[in-house]
Amino acid sequence: MNNREMNNSTDTATYTRSDIVFALAMLVCGFLYWNLILAAGLGAGVTLFAAVFCLSTVLYLKSGKFRQTRTSWLCFIVIILSSLVFLLFDNILIKGLNFIFLTAAVIYWISLFTGRNLEKRISAYILGDLFNQVLVIPFRNFACCFSAVKRLFGRNQKGKSLLAGAVGILVMIPILAAVINLLTRADAVFAGMIANLQFSVSMNIIVQILMGIPVACYLYGLIYGDRHGRNTGYVTVETVDKTAAAFRFSPGVTVYTALTALNLVFMVFFLSQITYLFSAFNDRLPELMTHAEYARRGFFELCAVAGINMVVITVAHLIVKRDKVRILQIETVILCLFTLMLIITAISKMVMYIHYFGLTPLRVYTTWFMLVLLFLFAVIAVRQFKKFNAARIMLVGFVVFFMILSYGNIDGRIAAYNIDRYSNGTLENLDVQALSGLSDAAVPYIYTLYQETTDQSLKADLKAAIDQSAGSALGASRQETFRDFNFQRHTAESIRHML
């Protein structure tokens, strides 16, 4: 078997020794998923889980003679970079997004590793790959984990009895825990006996074991199915093409008329607002407007319009009948150009706003989002008159943008930028309250200003900001463990101990 073998295996499940061992490994991973990954912290536990899971998967697939391709190696490097974010940084929003990104990257990596992706290159069929890998294969092979474990214990009557007993105990664990807990509250003698026997049942561990079982079944169903080609042939290039063709129900004239109307609206909009919209490029304001009013007015509306235009282009290309493709391409290019103008205008307004009022997380995130849209619309526009693999460029570009966001130390950069601007006199006011709302990534920069300033009032505010930062408040709400650890929080805690 090799990673070029495709979806020609039968649906009959057979289990080798490595399949059975891997089923046990996935049961452990199912428990570790809930034990190591804490939604409130998303720290080193995520990195550790990713390492354990990926190592188990690599060993299992290599035992089946699979070898990584160049593309799967690149995806694996992305997974490593993504998993290290949880160990290094403290921004919970970015780590939350990164967790979703990491999950998708791991699932796609498995398909690349086993050669089960629809095309041997990154293309628009990646959407079909994700549907197949996320929903079809894992759930159609969901019971395989149980079958593999049953095969381990079901070789003789003793093993079958042991398995049946284990299942009975597993089912009764929650009931036993509840009964013991109630009896210890009801009777002091029984409570003392339990204490003397040093018998304790952790409900959290029990819940993690029970919740880990469906996770193990999902993971095993995905990887076992991809390795053996079991239930992997339900989504193919042909079925994806057939589904896409079924959506092309709209006559071309309907779509082209709608796009023309939308483009005319944008043309009138730009002609009527040309002086007002482009004032930010020359740092000039319309009359009777402050910098804050000018920058805020319309910025988020422009962002929303850009997002809507992306949806419109996607839907138009999805539903239109392919009778006059050239007209669709022209309409798409025009709409992309108008959208690019909107994005550039919005970014220029935000740059002006940042220049006068400094950085905040919302300003950084919205600017990042607009830059991503700028890149995507530029690729779409060029693709209309030049043939190339746009899906690959867009995917790789998005991954690069996301890694920049993840490793950009956003909260630290925000604090450093605002403090530097305040120190050199180019920022009139320093919003210390806003600094305290940043993660622990900002603490070293706040501490540096705390050491340098001679303003005792500011020093007291900075100390309070360090003590009350978002990272310290989050940590105070739970018991710290290695699962929550990250280096930025560790550095911030060291600084707090010195104050």
Contacts in CASP RR format, 6 or more apart in sequence:
PFRMAT RR
TARGET T0000
AUTHOR 0000-0000-0000
METHOD contacts of the structure
MODEL  1
MNNREMNNSTDTATYTRSDIVFALAMLVCGFLYWNLILAAGLGAGVTLFA
AVFCLSTVLYLKSGKFRQTRTSWLCFIVIILSSLVFLLFDNILIKGLNFI
FLTAAVIYWISLFTGRNLEKRISAYILGDLFNQVLVIPFRNFACCFSAVK
RLFGRNQKGKSLLAGAVGILVMIPILAAVINLLTRADAVFAGMIANLQFS
VSMNIIVQILMGIPVACYLYGLIYGDRHGRNTGYVTVETVDKTAAAFRFS
PGVTVYTALTALNLVFMVFFLSQITYLFSAFNDRLPELMTHAEYARRGFF
ELCAVAGINMVVITVAHLIVKRDKVRILQIETVILCLFTLMLIITAISKM
VMYIHYFGLTPLRVYTTWFMLVLLFLFAVIAVRQFKKFNAARIMLVGFVV
FFMILSYGNIDGRIAAYNIDRYSNGTLENLDVQALSGLSDAAVPYIYTLY
QETTDQSLKADLKAAIDQSAGSALGASRQETFRDFNFQRHTAESIRHML
1 64 0 8 1.000
1 65 0 8 1.000
1 66 0 8 1.000
1 227 0 8 1.000
2 65 0 8 1.000
2 66 0 8 1.000
2 67 0 8 1.000
3 66 0 8 1.000
3 67 0 8 1.000
3 69 0 8 1.000
3 113 0 8 1.000
3 114 0 8 1.000
3 115 0 8 1.000
4 115 0 8 1.000
5 115 0 8 1.000
5 229 0 8 1.000
6 115 0 8 1.000
6 116 0 8 1.000
7 116 0 8 1.000
7 229 0 8 1.000
7 232 0 8 1.000
7 233 0 8 1.000
7 236 0 8 1.000
8 229 0 8 1.000
9 228 0 8 1.000
9 229 0 8 1.000
9 230 0 8 1.000
9 232 0 8 1.000
10 230 0 8 1.000
11 230 0 8 1.000
11 231 0 8 1.000
13 141 0 8 1.000
13 144 0 8 1.000
13 147 0 8 1.000
13 228 0 8 1.000
13 230 0 8 1.000
14 228 0 8 1.000
15 23 0 8 1.000
15 147 0 8 1.000
15 148 0 8 1.000
15 151 0 8 1.000
18 60 0 8 1.000
18 63 0 8 1.000
18 64 0 8 1.000
19 148 0 8 1.000
19 224 0 8 1.000
20 148 0 8 1.000
20 149 0 8 1.000
20 151 0 8 1.000
20 152 0 8 1.000
22 56 0 8 1.000
22 60 0 8 1.000
22 148 0 8 1.000
22 220 0 8 1.000
22 223 0 8 1.000
22 224 0 8 1.000
23 144 0 8 1.000
23 145 0 8 1.000
23 148 0 8 1.000
23 149 0 8 1.000
23 152 0 8 1.000
23 216 0 8 1.000
23 220 0 8 1.000
23 224 0 8 1.000
24 149 0 8 1.000
24 152 0 8 1.000
25 56 0 8 1.000
25 60 0 8 1.000
26 56 0 8 1.000
26 145 0 8 1.000
26 216 0 8 1.000
26 217 0 8 1.000
26 219 0 8 1.000
26 220 0 8 1.000
26 223 0 8 1.000
27 145 0 8 1.000
27 149 0 8 1.000
27 212 0 8 1.000
27 213 0 8 1.000
27 216 0 8 1.000
29 49 0 8 1.000
29 52 0 8 1.000
29 53 0 8 1.000
29 56 0 8 1.000
29 215 0 8 1.000
29 216 0 8 1.000
29 219 0 8 1.000
30 212 0 8 1.000
30 213 0 8 1.000
30 215 0 8 1.000
30 216 0 8 1.000
30 219 0 8 1.000
31 208 0 8 1.000
31 209 0 8 1.000
31 212 0 8 1.000
31 216 0 8 1.000
32 49 0 8 1.000
32 52 0 8 1.000
33 49 0 8 1.000
33 212 0 8 1.000
33 215 0 8 1.000
34 207 0 8 1.000
34 208 0 8 1.000
34 211 0 8 1.000
34 212 0 8 1.000
34 215 0 8 1.000
35 205 0 8 1.000
35 208 0 8 1.000
35 483 0 8 1.000
36 45 0 8 1.000
36 46 0 8 1.000
36 48 0 8 1.000
36 49 0 8 1.000
36 483 0 8 1.000
37 45 0 8 1.000
37 46 0 8 1.000
37 49 0 8 1.000
37 99 0 8 1.000
37 483 0 8 1.000
38 45 0 8 1.000
38 478 0 8 1.000
38 483 0 8 1.000
38 484 0 8 1.000
40 474 0 8 1.000
40 477 0 8 1.000
40 478 0 8 1.000
40 484 0 8 1.000
41 92 0 8 1.000
41 95 0 8 1.000
41 474 0 8 1.000
41 483 0 8 1.000
41 484 0 8 1.000
42 86 0 8 1.000
42 92 0 8 1.000
42 95 0 8 1.000
42 96 0 8 1.000
42 99 0 8 1.000
43 86 0 8 1.000
43 87 0 8 1.000
43 95 0 8 1.000
43 483 0 8 1.000
43 484 0 8 1.000
43 485 0 8 1.000
43 486 0 8 1.000
44 86 0 8 1.000
44 87 0 8 1.000
44 482 0 8 1.000
44 483 0 8 1.000
44 484 0 8 1.000
44 485 0 8 1.000
44 486 0 8 1.000
45 86 0 8 1.000
45 482 0 8 1.000
45 483 0 8 1.000
45 484 0 8 1.000
45 485 0 8 1.000
46 83 0 8 1.000
46 86 0 8 1.000
46 95 0 8 1.000
46 99 0 8 1.000
46 102 0 8 1.000
47 83 0 8 1.000
47 84 0 8 1.000
47 86 0 8 1.000
47 87 0 8 1.000
48 483 0 8 1.000
50 79 0 8 1.000
50 83 0 8 1.000
50 102 0 8 1.000
50 106 0 8 1.000
51 83 0 8 1.000
53 106 0 8 1.000
53 219 0 8 1.000
54 76 0 8 1.000
54 79 0 8 1.000
54 106 0 8 1.000
57 110 0 8 1.000
57 113 0 8 1.000
57 223 0 8 1.000
60 223 0 8 1.000
60 227 0 8 1.000
61 113 0 8 1.000
61 114 0 8 1.000
61 223 0 8 1.000
61 227 0 8 1.000
64 227 0 8 1.000
66 113 0 8 1.000
66 114 0 8 1.000
66 227 0 8 1.000
68 76 0 8 1.000
68 113 0 8 1.000
69 112 0 8 1.000
69 113 0 8 1.000
69 115 0 8 1.000
71 112 0 8 1.000
71 121 0 8 1.000
71 122 0 8 1.000
72 109 0 8 1.000
72 112 0 8 1.000
72 113 0 8 1.000
75 105 0 8 1.000
75 108 0 8 1.000
75 109 0 8 1.000
75 112 0 8 1.000
76 109 0 8 1.000
78 105 0 8 1.000
78 399 0 8 1.000
78 403 0 8 1.000
79 102 0 8 1.000
79 105 0 8 1.000
79 106 0 8 1.000
79 109 0 8 1.000
81 403 0 8 1.000
81 406 0 8 1.000
81 407 0 8 1.000
82 98 0 8 1.000
82 101 0 8 1.000
82 102 0 8 1.000
82 105 0 8 1.000
82 403 0 8 1.000
82 406 0 8 1.000
83 102 0 8 1.000
85 94 0 8 1.000
85 95 0 8 1.000
85 98 0 8 1.000
85 406 0 8 1.000
85 407 0 8 1.000
86 95 0 8 1.000
86 98 0 8 1.000
86 99 0 8 1.000
86 486 0 8 1.000
87 485 0 8 1.000
87 486 0 8 1.000
87 487 0 8 1.000
88 486 0 8 1.000
88 487 0 8 1.000
88 488 0 8 1.000
89 95 0 8 1.000
89 406 0 8 1.000
89 407 0 8 1.000
89 409 0 8 1.000
89 439 0 8 1.000
89 441 0 8 1.000
89 486 0 8 1.000
89 487 0 8 1.000
89 488 0 8 1.000
90 411 0 8 1.000
90 439 0 8 1.000
90 440 0 8 1.000
90 441 0 8 1.000
90 471 0 8 1.000
90 486 0 8 1.000
90 488 0 8 1.000
90 489 0 8 1.000
90 492 0 8 1.000
91 410 0 8 1.000
91 411 0 8 1.000
91 439 0 8 1.000
91 441 0 8 1.000
92 439 0 8 1.000
92 470 0 8 1.000
92 474 0 8 1.000
93 361 0 8 1.000
94 405 0 8 1.000
94 406 0 8 1.000
94 410 0 8 1.000
97 402 0 8 1.000
98 402 0 8 1.000
98 406 0 8 1.000
101 402 0 8 1.000
104 130 0 8 1.000
107 130 0 8 1.000
107 133 0 8 1.000
107 134 0 8 1.000
107 222 0 8 1.000
108 117 0 8 1.000
108 126 0 8 1.000
108 129 0 8 1.000
108 130 0 8 1.000
108 133 0 8 1.000
110 116 0 8 1.000
110 133 0 8 1.000
110 222 0 8 1.000
110 223 0 8 1.000
110 226 0 8 1.000
111 117 0 8 1.000
111 129 0 8 1.000
111 132 0 8 1.000
111 133 0 8 1.000
111 226 0 8 1.000
113 226 0 8 1.000
114 226 0 8 1.000
114 227 0 8 1.000
114 229 0 8 1.000
115 226 0 8 1.000
116 129 0 8 1.000
116 132 0 8 1.000
116 133 0 8 1.000
116 137 0 8 1.000
116 226 0 8 1.000
116 229 0 8 1.000
116 232 0 8 1.000
117 125 0 8 1.000
117 126 0 8 1.000
117 129 0 8 1.000
118 125 0 8 1.000
118 128 0 8 1.000
118 129 0 8 1.000
118 132 0 8 1.000
118 235 0 8 1.000
118 236 0 8 1.000
118 237 0 8 1.000
118 240 0 8 1.000
119 125 0 8 1.000
119 237 0 8 1.000
121 389 0 8 1.000
121 392 0 8 1.000
122 389 0 8 1.000
122 391 0 8 1.000
122 392 0 8 1.000
122 395 0 8 1.000
122 396 0 8 1.000
123 389 0 8 1.000
123 391 0 8 1.000
123 392 0 8 1.000
124 391 0 8 1.000
125 237 0 8 1.000
125 240 0 8 1.000
126 391 0 8 1.000
126 395 0 8 1.000
127 240 0 8 1.000
128 235 0 8 1.000
128 240 0 8 1.000
129 235 0 8 1.000
131 235 0 8 1.000
132 232 0 8 1.000
132 233 0 8 1.000
132 234 0 8 1.000
132 235 0 8 1.000
133 222 0 8 1.000
133 226 0 8 1.000
136 231 0 8 1.000
136 234 0 8 1.000
136 235 0 8 1.000
137 221 0 8 1.000
137 222 0 8 1.000
137 225 0 8 1.000
137 226 0 8 1.000
137 231 0 8 1.000
137 232 0 8 1.000
138 218 0 8 1.000
138 219 0 8 1.000
138 221 0 8 1.000
138 222 0 8 1.000
139 218 0 8 1.000
140 230 0 8 1.000
140 231 0 8 1.000
140 234 0 8 1.000
141 220 0 8 1.000
141 221 0 8 1.000
141 222 0 8 1.000
141 224 0 8 1.000
141 225 0 8 1.000
141 230 0 8 1.000
141 231 0 8 1.000
142 217 0 8 1.000
142 218 0 8 1.000
142 221 0 8 1.000
143 217 0 8 1.000
144 217 0 8 1.000
144 220 0 8 1.000
144 221 0 8 1.000
144 224 0 8 1.000
144 225 0 8 1.000
144 230 0 8 1.000
145 216 0 8 1.000
145 217 0 8 1.000
145 220 0 8 1.000
145 221 0 8 1.000
145 224 0 8 1.000
146 217 0 8 1.000
148 220 0 8 1.000
148 224 0 8 1.000
149 163 0 8 1.000
150 163 0 8 1.000
153 159 0 8 1.000
153 160 0 8 1.000
153 162 0 8 1.000
153 163 0 8 1.000
153 166 0 8 1.000
154 160 0 8 1.000
154 163 0 8 1.000
170 209 0 8 1.000
170 210 0 8 1.000
173 206 0 8 1.000
173 209 0 8 1.000
173 210 0 8 1.000
174 206 0 8 1.000
174 210 0 8 1.000
176 201 0 8 1.000
177 201 0 8 1.000
177 203 0 8 1.000
177 206 0 8 1.000
180 194 0 8 1.000
180 199 0 8 1.000
180 201 0 8 1.000
181 201 0 8 1.000
183 190 0 8 1.000
183 191 0 8 1.000
184 190 0 8 1.000
184 191 0 8 1.000
184 192 0 8 1.000
184 194 0 8 1.000
185 191 0 8 1.000
224 230 0 8 1.000
225 231 0 8 1.000
225 232 0 8 1.000
226 232 0 8 1.000
244 318 0 8 1.000
247 318 0 8 1.000
247 319 0 8 1.000
248 318 0 8 1.000
248 319 0 8 1.000
248 320 0 8 1.000
248 321 0 8 1.000
248 322 0 8 1.000
249 319 0 8 1.000
249 321 0 8 1.000
250 319 0 8 1.000
250 320 0 8 1.000
250 321 0 8 1.000
251 320 0 8 1.000
251 321 0 8 1.000
252 320 0 8 1.000
252 321 0 8 1.000
252 323 0 8 1.000
252 324 0 8 1.000
252 327 0 8 1.000
252 328 0 8 1.000
255 316 0 8 1.000
255 319 0 8 1.000
255 320 0 8 1.000
255 328 0 8 1.000
256 320 0 8 1.000
256 324 0 8 1.000
256 327 0 8 1.000
256 328 0 8 1.000
256 331 0 8 1.000
258 316 0 8 1.000
259 312 0 8 1.000
259 316 0 8 1.000
259 328 0 8 1.000
259 331 0 8 1.000
259 332 0 8 1.000
259 335 0 8 1.000
260 331 0 8 1.000
262 309 0 8 1.000
262 312 0 8 1.000
262 335 0 8 1.000
263 331 0 8 1.000
263 334 0 8 1.000
263 335 0 8 1.000
263 338 0 8 1.000
266 335 0 8 1.000
266 338 0 8 1.000
266 342 0 8 1.000
267 338 0 8 1.000
270 277 0 8 1.000
270 338 0 8 1.000
270 341 0 8 1.000
275 286 0 8 1.000
276 286 0 8 1.000
277 345 0 8 1.000
278 345 0 8 1.000
278 348 0 8 1.000
279 285 0 8 1.000
279 286 0 8 1.000
279 294 0 8 1.000
280 294 0 8 1.000
280 295 0 8 1.000
280 345 0 8 1.000
280 348 0 8 1.000
280 349 0 8 1.000
280 351 0 8 1.000
280 352 0 8 1.000
281 348 0 8 1.000
283 352 0 8 1.000
285 291 0 8 1.000
285 294 0 8 1.000
286 294 0 8 1.000
289 297 0 8 1.000
291 352 0 8 1.000
291 353 0 8 1.000
291 356 0 8 1.000
291 357 0 8 1.000
292 353 0 8 1.000
292 356 0 8 1.000
292 357 0 8 1.000
294 349 0 8 1.000
294 352 0 8 1.000
295 349 0 8 1.000
295 350 0 8 1.000
295 352 0 8 1.000
295 353 0 8 1.000
295 356 0 8 1.000
296 353 0 8 1.000
298 346 0 8 1.000
298 349 0 8 1.000
299 346 0 8 1.000
299 349 0 8 1.000
299 350 0 8 1.000
299 353 0 8 1.000
299 366 0 8 1.000
300 366 0 8 1.000
302 342 0 8 1.000
302 343 0 8 1.000
302 345 0 8 1.000
302 346 0 8 1.000
303 346 0 8 1.000
303 366 0 8 1.000
303 369 0 8 1.000
303 370 0 8 1.000
305 339 0 8 1.000
305 342 0 8 1.000
306 339 0 8 1.000
306 342 0 8 1.000
306 343 0 8 1.000
306 346 0 8 1.000
306 370 0 8 1.000
306 373 0 8 1.000
306 377 0 8 1.000
307 373 0 8 1.000
309 335 0 8 1.000
309 336 0 8 1.000
309 338 0 8 1.000
309 339 0 8 1.000
309 377 0 8 1.000
310 339 0 8 1.000
310 373 0 8 1.000
310 376 0 8 1.000
310 377 0 8 1.000
312 335 0 8 1.000
313 332 0 8 1.000
313 335 0 8 1.000
313 336 0 8 1.000
313 380 0 8 1.000
316 328 0 8 1.000
316 331 0 8 1.000
316 332 0 8 1.000
317 328 0 8 1.000
317 332 0 8 1.000
320 328 0 8 1.000
329 384 0 8 1.000
329 385 0 8 1.000
330 384 0 8 1.000
332 380 0 8 1.000
332 381 0 8 1.000
332 384 0 8 1.000
333 381 0 8 1.000
333 384 0 8 1.000
333 385 0 8 1.000
336 377 0 8 1.000
336 378 0 8 1.000
336 380 0 8 1.000
336 381 0 8 1.000
336 384 0 8 1.000
337 381 0 8 1.000
339 373 0 8 1.000
339 377 0 8 1.000
340 374 0 8 1.000
340 377 0 8 1.000
340 378 0 8 1.000
340 381 0 8 1.000
343 370 0 8 1.000
343 373 0 8 1.000
343 374 0 8 1.000
343 377 0 8 1.000
344 374 0 8 1.000
346 370 0 8 1.000
347 367 0 8 1.000
347 370 0 8 1.000
347 371 0 8 1.000
347 374 0 8 1.000
350 363 0 8 1.000
350 366 0 8 1.000
350 367 0 8 1.000
350 370 0 8 1.000
353 363 0 8 1.000
354 363 0 8 1.000
357 427 0 8 1.000
358 417 0 8 1.000
358 418 0 8 1.000
358 421 0 8 1.000
358 427 0 8 1.000
359 413 0 8 1.000
359 414 0 8 1.000
359 417 0 8 1.000
359 418 0 8 1.000
360 414 0 8 1.000
360 434 0 8 1.000
361 410 0 8 1.000
361 411 0 8 1.000
361 414 0 8 1.000
361 438 0 8 1.000
364 410 0 8 1.000
364 413 0 8 1.000
364 414 0 8 1.000
365 410 0 8 1.000
368 401 0 8 1.000
368 405 0 8 1.000
371 401 0 8 1.000
372 398 0 8 1.000
372 401 0 8 1.000
375 394 0 8 1.000
375 397 0 8 1.000
375 401 0 8 1.000
376 394 0 8 1.000
376 398 0 8 1.000
379 390 0 8 1.000
379 393 0 8 1.000
379 394 0 8 1.000
380 390 0 8 1.000
383 390 0 8 1.000
409 441 0 8 1.000
410 441 0 8 1.000
411 438 0 8 1.000
411 439 0 8 1.000
411 441 0 8 1.000
411 442 0 8 1.000
412 438 0 8 1.000
412 441 0 8 1.000
412 442 0 8 1.000
412 444 0 8 1.000
412 445 0 8 1.000
414 438 0 8 1.000
414 442 0 8 1.000
415 435 0 8 1.000
415 438 0 8 1.000
415 441 0 8 1.000
415 442 0 8 1.000
415 445 0 8 1.000
415 446 0 8 1.000
416 445 0 8 1.000
418 427 0 8 1.000
418 430 0 8 1.000
418 431 0 8 1.000
418 435 0 8 1.000
419 430 0 8 1.000
419 445 0 8 1.000
419 446 0 8 1.000
419 448 0 8 1.000
419 449 0 8 1.000
421 427 0 8 1.000
422 429 0 8 1.000
422 430 0 8 1.000
422 449 0 8 1.000
423 449 0 8 1.000
423 452 0 8 1.000
430 458 0 8 1.000
432 458 0 8 1.000
432 461 0 8 1.000
432 462 0 8 1.000
432 464 0 8 1.000
432 465 0 8 1.000
433 465 0 8 1.000
435 442 0 8 1.000
435 446 0 8 1.000
435 462 0 8 1.000
435 465 0 8 1.000
435 469 0 8 1.000
436 464 0 8 1.000
436 465 0 8 1.000
436 466 0 8 1.000
436 468 0 8 1.000
436 469 0 8 1.000
436 470 0 8 1.000
437 465 0 8 1.000
437 469 0 8 1.000
437 470 0 8 1.000
438 469 0 8 1.000
438 470 0 8 1.000
439 469 0 8 1.000
439 470 0 8 1.000
439 471 0 8 1.000
439 488 0 8 1.000
440 469 0 8 1.000
440 470 0 8 1.000
440 471 0 8 1.000
440 472 0 8 1.000
440 488 0 8 1.000
440 489 0 8 1.000
440 491 0 8 1.000
440 492 0 8 1.000
440 493 0 8 1.000
441 488 0 8 1.000
441 492 0 8 1.000
442 469 0 8 1.000
443 466 0 8 1.000
443 469 0 8 1.000
443 488 0 8 1.000
443 491 0 8 1.000
443 492 0 8 1.000
443 495 0 8 1.000
443 496 0 8 1.000
444 491 0 8 1.000
444 492 0 8 1.000
444 495 0 8 1.000
446 462 0 8 1.000
446 465 0 8 1.000
446 466 0 8 1.000
446 469 0 8 1.000
447 462 0 8 1.000
447 466 0 8 1.000
447 495 0 8 1.000
449 458 0 8 1.000
449 462 0 8 1.000
450 459 0 8 1.000
450 462 0 8 1.000
450 463 0 8 1.000
450 466 0 8 1.000
453 459 0 8 1.000
453 462 0 8 1.000
463 499 0 8 1.000
466 472 0 8 1.000
466 492 0 8 1.000
466 495 0 8 1.000
466 496 0 8 1.000
466 499 0 8 1.000
467 496 0 8 1.000
467 499 0 8 1.000
469 492 0 8 1.000
471 489 0 8 1.000
471 492 0 8 1.000
472 492 0 8 1.000
472 493 0 8 1.000
472 496 0 8 1.000
475 484 0 8 1.000
475 489 0 8 1.000
478 484 0 8 1.000
END
